[in-house]
């Protein structure tokens, strides 16, 4: 069996785009329905410029779409499969207990900010 390197590289890019805590929080909020940057700023308690930068990243990755309405833009998930991916990740985390959080390479203690993403 040969490894499809292009497929692996695409998967790495996808998971990297979701590996930031702020981007993951945005995706989780958008899984509940569309929102404006101002809505996300209020819910996440982050600066508008921070939220906008992360939204731009998610748009560049094809994970988030924007719907202009007047001077506002309402953001939503571009693909419903992303909700399934999040649900599968939550099931996997529940099945493995604290293993991911305790991982010496990527767990909470291994992150430079102790697991908090700004």
OpenMM code with the backbone's topology and positions (N, CA, C; nanometers):
from openmm import Vec3, app, unit

residues = "UNK UNK UNK UNK UNK UNK UNK UNK UNK UNK UNK UNK UNK UNK UNK UNK UNK UNK UNK UNK UNK UNK UNK UNK UNK UNK UNK UNK UNK UNK UNK UNK UNK UNK UNK UNK UNK UNK UNK UNK UNK UNK UNK UNK UNK UNK UNK UNK UNK UNK UNK UNK UNK UNK UNK UNK UNK UNK UNK UNK UNK UNK UNK UNK UNK UNK UNK UNK UNK UNK UNK UNK UNK UNK UNK UNK UNK UNK UNK UNK UNK UNK UNK UNK UNK UNK UNK UNK UNK UNK UNK UNK UNK UNK UNK UNK UNK UNK UNK UNK UNK UNK UNK UNK UNK UNK UNK UNK UNK UNK UNK UNK UNK UNK UNK UNK UNK UNK".split()
positions = [
    Vec3(0.0841, -0.1178, 0.0000),
    Vec3(0.0000, 0.0000, 0.0000),
    Vec3(0.0887, 0.1243, 0.0000),
    Vec3(0.0624, 0.2153, -0.0914),
    Vec3(0.1401, 0.3386, -0.0976),
    Vec3(0.0629, 0.4508, -0.0286),
    Vec3(0.1375, 0.5423, 0.0230),
    Vec3(0.0783, 0.6568, 0.0919),
    Vec3(0.0577, 0.7688, -0.0093),
    Vec3(-0.0615, 0.8237, -0.0114),
    Vec3(-0.0923, 0.9379, -0.0966),
    Vec3(-0.0417, 1.0634, -0.0245),
    Vec3(0.0795, 1.1075, -0.0597),
    Vec3(0.1421, 1.2190, 0.0104),
    Vec3(0.0605, 1.3471, -0.0013),
    Vec3(-0.0016, 1.3701, -0.1170),
    Vec3(-0.0840, 1.4906, -0.1325),
    Vec3(-0.2015, 1.4875, -0.0353),
    Vec3(-0.2614, 1.3694, -0.0179),
    Vec3(-0.3712, 1.3559, 0.0771),
    Vec3(-0.3257, 1.3778, 0.2199),
    Vec3(-0.2082, 1.3260, 0.2520),
    Vec3(-0.1524, 1.3450, 0.3861),
    Vec3(-0.1233, 1.4933, 0.4091),
    Vec3(-0.0635, 1.5578, 0.3105),
    Vec3(-0.0311, 1.7005, 0.3242),
    Vec3(-0.1579, 1.7843, 0.3419),
    Vec3(-0.2627, 1.7501, 0.2679),
    Vec3(-0.3893, 1.8227, 0.2824),
    Vec3(-0.4487, 1.8025, 0.4209),
    Vec3(-0.4418, 1.6800, 0.4718),
    Vec3(-0.4937, 1.6516, 0.6060),
    Vec3(-0.4136, 1.7269, 0.7118),
    Vec3(-0.2821, 1.7326, 0.6944),
    Vec3(-0.1975, 1.8076, 0.7878),
    Vec3(-0.2383, 1.9545, 0.7883),
    Vec3(-0.2609, 2.0117, 0.6703),
    Vec3(-0.3021, 2.1520, 0.6613),
    Vec3(-0.4373, 2.1739, 0.7284),
    Vec3(-0.5316, 2.0816, 0.7069),
    Vec3(-0.6627, 2.0928, 0.7697),
    Vec3(-0.6514, 2.0908, 0.9212),
    Vec3(-0.5805, 1.9913, 0.9739),
    Vec3(-0.5696, 1.9805, 1.1190),
    Vec3(-0.4871, 2.0945, 1.1778),
    Vec3(-0.3895, 2.1449, 1.1032),
    Vec3(-0.3134, 2.2599, 1.1512),
    Vec3(-0.4043, 2.3826, 1.1605),
    Vec3(-0.4943, 2.3987, 1.0630),
    Vec3(-0.5844, 2.5134, 1.0669),
    Vec3(-0.6770, 2.5070, 1.1877),
    Vec3(-0.7051, 2.3879, 1.2366),
    Vec3(-0.7927, 2.3705, 1.3524),
    Vec3(-0.7155, 2.3567, 1.4839),
    Vec3(-0.5824, 2.3582, 1.4785),
    Vec3(-0.5036, 2.3327, 1.5987),
    Vec3(-0.4903, 2.4541, 1.6898),
    Vec3(-0.5267, 2.5701, 1.6425),
    Vec3(-0.5211, 2.6892, 1.7256),
    Vec3(-0.6501, 2.6986, 1.8080),
    Vec3(-0.6358, 2.7254, 1.9352),
    Vec3(-0.7515, 2.7305, 2.0246),
    Vec3(-0.8548, 2.8349, 1.9856),
    Vec3(-0.8089, 2.9499, 1.9396),
    Vec3(-0.9031, 3.0543, 1.8993),
    Vec3(-0.9795, 3.0124, 1.7751),
    Vec3(-0.9102, 2.9570, 1.6753),
    Vec3(-0.9793, 2.9131, 1.5545),
    Vec3(-1.0776, 2.8010, 1.5862),
    Vec3(-1.0382, 2.7098, 1.6723),
    Vec3(-1.1283, 2.6009, 1.7094),
    Vec3(-1.2508, 2.6551, 1.7834),
    Vec3(-1.2316, 2.7524, 1.8703),
    Vec3(-1.3450, 2.8130, 1.9407),
    Vec3(-1.4385, 2.8829, 1.8419),
    Vec3(-1.3827, 2.9512, 1.7423),
    Vec3(-1.4651, 3.0163, 1.6401),
    Vec3(-1.5465, 2.9122, 1.5643),
    Vec3(-1.4813, 2.8051, 1.5246),
    Vec3(-1.5514, 2.6990, 1.4514),
    Vec3(-1.6634, 2.6406, 1.5371),
    Vec3(-1.6361, 2.6190, 1.6639),
    Vec3(-1.7394, 2.5644, 1.7522),
    Vec3(-1.8577, 2.6597, 1.7652),
    Vec3(-1.8297, 2.7896, 1.7734),
    Vec3(-1.9394, 2.8866, 1.7800),
    Vec3(-2.0175, 2.8892, 1.6493),
    Vec3(-1.9474, 2.8826, 1.5377),
    Vec3(-2.0158, 2.8856, 1.4081),
    Vec3(-2.0933, 2.7567, 1.3825),
    Vec3(-2.0587, 2.6493, 1.4510),
    Vec3(-2.1358, 2.5252, 1.4394),
    Vec3(-2.2773, 2.5450, 1.4957),
    Vec3(-2.2945, 2.6440, 1.5824),
    Vec3(-2.4249, 2.6756, 1.6398),
    Vec3(-2.5066, 2.7664, 1.5483),
    Vec3(-2.4420, 2.8283, 1.4498),
    Vec3(-2.5108, 2.9186, 1.3575),
    Vec3(-2.4210, 3.0339, 1.3196),
    Vec3(-2.4656, 3.1097, 1.2210),
    Vec3(-2.3814, 3.2180, 1.1706),
    Vec3(-2.3641, 3.3281, 1.2738),
    Vec3(-2.2533, 3.4025, 1.2585),
    Vec3(-2.2223, 3.5095, 1.3525),
    Vec3(-2.1361, 3.6142, 1.2830),
    Vec3(-2.1438, 3.7355, 1.3346),
    Vec3(-2.0574, 3.8435, 1.2877),
    Vec3(-1.9309, 3.8443, 1.3733),
    Vec3(-1.8280, 3.9135, 1.3256),
    Vec3(-1.7058, 3.9256, 1.4042),
    Vec3(-1.7385, 3.9864, 1.5401),
    Vec3(-1.8256, 4.0888, 1.5419),
    Vec3(-1.8625, 4.1523, 1.6693),
    Vec3(-1.9252, 4.0521, 1.7663),
    Vec3(-2.0059, 3.9604, 1.7145),
    Vec3(-2.0657, 3.8575, 1.7990),
    Vec3(-1.9580, 3.7675, 1.8592),
    Vec3(-1.8634, 3.7280, 1.7748),
    Vec3(-1.7558, 3.6395, 1.8204),
    Vec3(-1.6643, 3.7106, 1.9197),
    Vec3(-1.6390, 3.8391, 1.8973),
    Vec3(-1.5583, 3.9173, 1.9914),
    Vec3(-1.6235, 3.9149, 2.1290),
    Vec3(-1.7547, 3.9363, 2.1320),
    Vec3(-1.8263, 3.9356, 2.2595),
    Vec3(-1.8260, 3.8004, 2.3274),
    Vec3(-1.8396, 3.6950, 2.2498),
    Vec3(-1.8454, 3.5599, 2.3076),
    Vec3(-1.7082, 3.5106, 2.3510),
    Vec3(-1.6045, 3.5465, 2.2766),
    Vec3(-1.4709, 3.4951, 2.3057),
    Vec3(-1.3885, 3.5893, 2.3934),
    Vec3(-1.4289, 3.7147, 2.4016),
    Vec3(-1.3546, 3.8112, 2.4827),
    Vec3(-1.2191, 3.8456, 2.4243),
    Vec3(-1.2090, 3.8433, 2.2922),
    Vec3(-1.0828, 3.8734, 2.2245),
    Vec3(-1.0961, 4.0033, 2.1468),
    Vec3(-0.9830, 4.0582, 2.1066),
    Vec3(-0.9819, 4.1798, 2.0264),
    Vec3(-1.0405, 4.1525, 1.8882),
    Vec3(-1.1041, 4.2539, 1.8319),
    Vec3(-1.1638, 4.2419, 1.6990),
    Vec3(-1.0589, 4.2030, 1.5963),
    Vec3(-0.9397, 4.2594, 1.6054),
    Vec3(-0.8343, 4.2290, 1.5082),
    Vec3(-0.7912, 4.0822, 1.5178),
    Vec3(-0.7903, 4.0275, 1.6369),
    Vec3(-0.7544, 3.8868, 1.6561),
    Vec3(-0.8585, 3.7952, 1.5929),
    Vec3(-0.9853, 3.8230, 1.6214),
    Vec3(-1.0930, 3.7411, 1.5656),
    Vec3(-1.0931, 3.7526, 1.4131),
    Vec3(-1.0782, 3.8742, 1.3616),
    Vec3(-1.0770, 3.8940, 1.2163),
    Vec3(-0.9635, 3.8170, 1.1500),
    Vec3(-0.8465, 3.8170, 1.2118),
    Vec3(-0.7316, 3.7450, 1.1547),
    Vec3(-0.7582, 3.5944, 1.1511),
    Vec3(-0.8179, 3.5424, 1.2558),
    Vec3(-0.8474, 3.3992, 1.2590),
    Vec3(-0.9598, 3.3629, 1.1615),
    Vec3(-1.0582, 3.4503, 1.1481),
    Vec3(-1.1637, 3.4280, 1.0485),
    Vec3(-1.1025, 3.4253, 0.9092),
    Vec3(-1.0102, 3.5169, 0.8818),
    Vec3(-0.9441, 3.5203, 0.7506),
    Vec3(-0.8701, 3.3899, 0.7241),
    Vec3(-0.8035, 3.3377, 0.8244),
    Vec3(-0.7327, 3.2097, 0.8102),
    Vec3(-0.8307, 3.0985, 0.7770),
    Vec3(-0.9400, 3.0927, 0.8503),
    Vec3(-1.0401, 2.9880, 0.8280),
    Vec3(-1.1058, 3.0019, 0.6905),
    Vec3(-1.1231, 3.1253, 0.6456),
    Vec3(-1.1777, 3.1469, 0.5097),
    Vec3(-1.0775, 3.1004, 0.4048),
    Vec3(-0.9503, 3.1342, 0.4253),
    Vec3(-0.8456, 3.0929, 0.3307),
    Vec3(-0.8375, 2.9412, 0.3201),
    Vec3(-0.8678, 2.8726, 0.4289),
    Vec3(-0.8642, 2.7260, 0.4302),
    Vec3(-0.9928, 2.6646, 0.3764),
    Vec3(-1.0904, 2.7468, 0.3426),
    Vec3(-1.2165, 2.6968, 0.2890),
    Vec3(-1.3103, 2.6406, 0.3934),
    Vec3(-1.2878, 2.6752, 0.5201),
    Vec3(-1.3707, 2.6212, 0.6270),
    Vec3(-1.4854, 2.7130, 0.6665),
    Vec3(-1.4726, 2.8421, 0.6355),
    Vec3(-1.5714, 2.9418, 0.6747),
    Vec3(-1.6081, 3.0261, 0.5521),
    Vec3(-1.7357, 3.0590, 0.5417),
    Vec3(-1.7864, 3.1476, 0.4374),
    Vec3(-1.8410, 3.2738, 0.5019),
    Vec3(-1.8401, 3.3825, 0.4258),
    Vec3(-1.8992, 3.5078, 0.4720),
    Vec3(-2.0154, 3.5473, 0.3830),
    Vec3(-2.1221, 3.5942, 0.4469),
    Vec3(-2.2405, 3.6408, 0.3745),
    Vec3(-2.2596, 3.7887, 0.4063),
    Vec3(-2.2260, 3.8762, 0.3092),
    Vec3(-2.2434, 4.0196, 0.3348),
    Vec3(-2.3910, 4.0570, 0.3451),
    Vec3(-2.4194, 4.1433, 0.4395),
    Vec3(-2.5538, 4.1986, 0.4541),
    Vec3(-2.5354, 4.3443, 0.4956),
    Vec3(-2.5525, 4.4334, 0.3997),
    Vec3(-2.5247, 4.5745, 0.4264),
    Vec3(-2.3768, 4.5915, 0.4542),
    Vec3(-2.3467, 4.6566, 0.5658),
    Vec3(-2.2062, 4.6777, 0.6028),
    Vec3(-2.1513, 4.5664, 0.6917),
    Vec3(-2.2323, 4.4669, 0.7184),
    Vec3(-2.1906, 4.3569, 0.8050),
    Vec3(-2.1666, 4.2308, 0.7231),
    Vec3(-2.0889, 4.1409, 0.7802),
    Vec3(-2.0679, 4.0092, 0.7194),
    Vec3(-2.1028, 3.9049, 0.8242),
    Vec3(-2.1875, 3.8124, 0.7852),
    Vec3(-2.2260, 3.7020, 0.8722),
    Vec3(-2.1473, 3.5787, 0.8279),
    Vec3(-2.0741, 3.5192, 0.9212),
    Vec3(-1.9892, 3.4045, 0.8912),
    Vec3(-2.0582, 3.2755, 0.9327),
    Vec3(-2.0311, 3.1715, 0.8551),
    Vec3(-2.0852, 3.0386, 0.8846),
    Vec3(-1.9842, 2.9343, 0.8381),
    Vec3(-2.0057, 2.8119, 0.8823),
    Vec3(-1.9200, 2.7030, 0.8368),
    Vec3(-1.9468, 2.6772, 0.6895),
    Vec3(-1.8410, 2.6599, 0.6132),
    Vec3(-1.8542, 2.6369, 0.4693),
    Vec3(-1.8992, 2.4944, 0.4400),
    Vec3(-1.8659, 2.4023, 0.5268),
    Vec3(-1.8956, 2.2602, 0.5046),
    Vec3(-1.9576, 2.1999, 0.6296),
    Vec3(-2.0750, 2.1369, 0.6170),
    Vec3(-2.1370, 2.0736, 0.7344),
    Vec3(-2.0547, 1.9560, 0.7870),
    Vec3(-1.9681, 1.9005, 0.7037),
    Vec3(-1.8825, 1.7894, 0.7497),
    Vec3(-1.7927, 1.8305, 0.8655),
    Vec3(-1.7672, 1.9595, 0.8784),
    Vec3(-1.6838, 2.0074, 0.9883),
    Vec3(-1.7500, 1.9796, 1.1228),
    Vec3(-1.8819, 1.9867, 1.1282),
    Vec3(-1.9540, 1.9547, 1.2520),
    Vec3(-1.9344, 1.8069, 1.2854),
    Vec3(-1.9399, 1.7215, 1.1829),
    Vec3(-1.9167, 1.5785, 1.2044),
    Vec3(-1.7745, 1.5525, 1.2539),
    Vec3(-1.6776, 1.6265, 1.1982),
    Vec3(-1.5385, 1.6116, 1.2407),
    Vec3(-1.5223, 1.6489, 1.3874),
    Vec3(-1.5845, 1.7587, 1.4286),
    Vec3(-1.5783, 1.7999, 1.5689),
    Vec3(-1.6435, 1.6969, 1.6604),
    Vec3(-1.7570, 1.6430, 1.6176),
    Vec3(-1.8255, 1.5409, 1.6976),
    Vec3(-1.7396, 1.4155, 1.7098),
    Vec3(-1.6749, 1.3763, 1.6006),
    Vec3(-1.5866, 1.2595, 1.6045),
    Vec3(-1.4671, 1.2845, 1.6964),
    Vec3(-1.4131, 1.4059, 1.6917),
    Vec3(-1.3000, 1.4394, 1.7794),
    Vec3(-1.3421, 1.4329, 1.9257),
    Vec3(-1.4615, 1.4838, 1.9560),
    Vec3(-1.5100, 1.4788, 2.0943),
    Vec3(-1.5303, 1.3345, 2.1405),
    Vec3(-1.5798, 1.2484, 2.0511),
    Vec3(-1.5964, 1.1065, 2.0848),
    Vec3(-1.4612, 1.0412, 2.1103),
    Vec3(-1.3646, 1.0734, 2.0267),
    Vec3(-1.2303, 1.0171, 2.0429),
    Vec3(-1.1674, 1.0644, 2.1733),
    Vec3(-1.1836, 1.1921, 2.2039),
    Vec3(-1.1290, 1.2439, 2.3299),
    Vec3(-1.1953, 1.1765, 2.4499),
    Vec3(-1.3260, 1.1552, 2.4424),
    Vec3(-1.3959, 1.0873, 2.5516),
    Vec3(-1.3472, 0.9437, 2.5659),
    Vec3(-1.3217, 0.8774, 2.4540),
    Vec3(-1.2783, 0.7377, 2.4570),
    Vec3(-1.1367, 0.7216, 2.5104),
    Vec3(-1.0517, 0.8220, 2.4872),
    Vec3(-0.9121, 0.8119, 2.5307),
    Vec3(-0.8865, 0.8781, 2.6651),
    Vec3(-0.9905, 0.9326, 2.7235),
    Vec3(-0.9741, 0.9975, 2.8536),
    Vec3(-0.8825, 1.1179, 2.8415),
    Vec3(-0.7863, 1.1276, 2.9297),
    Vec3(-0.6949, 1.2412, 2.9319),
    Vec3(-0.5692, 1.2192, 2.8493),
    Vec3(-0.5640, 1.1140, 2.7697),
    Vec3(-0.4406, 1.0817, 2.6978),
    Vec3(-0.3915, 1.1972, 2.6112),
    Vec3(-0.4805, 1.2622, 2.5353),
    Vec3(-0.4376, 1.3721, 2.4490),
    Vec3(-0.3900, 1.4915, 2.5316),
    Vec3(-0.4607, 1.5224, 2.6399),
    Vec3(-0.4218, 1.6353, 2.7240),
    Vec3(-0.2892, 1.6097, 2.7946),
    Vec3(-0.2582, 1.4833, 2.8190),
    Vec3(-0.1344, 1.4477, 2.8893),
    Vec3(-0.0188, 1.4174, 2.7945),
    Vec3(-0.0411, 1.4201, 2.6650),
    Vec3(0.0634, 1.3896, 2.5670),
    Vec3(0.1845, 1.4802, 2.5903),
    Vec3(0.3048, 1.4222, 2.6031),
    Vec3(0.4228, 1.5043, 2.6306),
    Vec3(0.4599, 1.5970, 2.5151),
    Vec3(0.4165, 1.5668, 2.3936),
    Vec3(0.4498, 1.6513, 2.2791),
    Vec3(0.3464, 1.7592, 2.2511),
    Vec3(0.2186, 1.7270, 2.2654),
    Vec3(0.1136, 1.8198, 2.2259),
    Vec3(0.0109, 1.8465, 2.3341),
    Vec3(0.0259, 1.7880, 2.4487),
    Vec3(-0.0704, 1.8067, 2.5562),
    Vec3(-0.0666, 1.9465, 2.6144),
    Vec3(-0.1561, 1.9707, 2.7065),
    Vec3(-0.1711, 2.1021, 2.7669),
    Vec3(-0.0404, 2.1523, 2.8267),
    Vec3(0.0309, 2.0677, 2.8959),
    Vec3(0.1563, 2.1092, 2.9595),
    Vec3(0.2670, 2.1351, 2.8577),
    Vec3(0.2576, 2.0751, 2.7390),
    Vec3(0.3607, 2.0926, 2.6370),
    Vec3(0.3466, 2.2249, 2.5623),
    Vec3(0.2277, 2.2844, 2.5664),
    Vec3(0.2066, 2.4104, 2.4958),
    Vec3(0.2763, 2.5241, 2.5691),
    Vec3(0.3332, 2.6195, 2.4949),
    Vec3(0.4094, 2.7280, 2.5566),
    Vec3(0.3284, 2.8130, 2.6542),
    Vec3(0.1968, 2.8213, 2.6324),
    Vec3(0.1133, 2.9049, 2.7197),
    Vec3(0.0308, 2.8208, 2.8156),
    Vec3(0.0711, 2.6953, 2.8365),
    Vec3(0.0009, 2.6090, 2.9301),
    Vec3(-0.1357, 2.5658, 2.8820),
    Vec3(-0.1578, 2.5708, 2.7502),
    Vec3(-0.2841, 2.5255, 2.6942),
    Vec3(-0.3809, 2.6350, 2.6585),
    Vec3(-0.3460, 2.7571, 2.6934),
    Vec3(-0.4352, 2.8689, 2.6598),
    Vec3(-0.3885, 2.9312, 2.5298),
    Vec3(-0.4809, 2.9452, 2.4375),
    Vec3(-0.4491, 3.0090, 2.3093),
    Vec3(-0.5070, 3.1485, 2.3098),
    Vec3(-0.4303, 3.2428, 2.2691),
    Vec3(-0.4753, 3.3816, 2.2616),
    Vec3(-0.5296, 3.4107, 2.1258),
] * unit.nanometer
topology = app.Topology()
chain = topology.addChain("A")
for resn in residues:
    res = topology.addResidue(resn, chain)
    for name in ("N", "CA", "C"):
        topology.addAtom(name, app.Element.getBySymbol(name[0]), res)
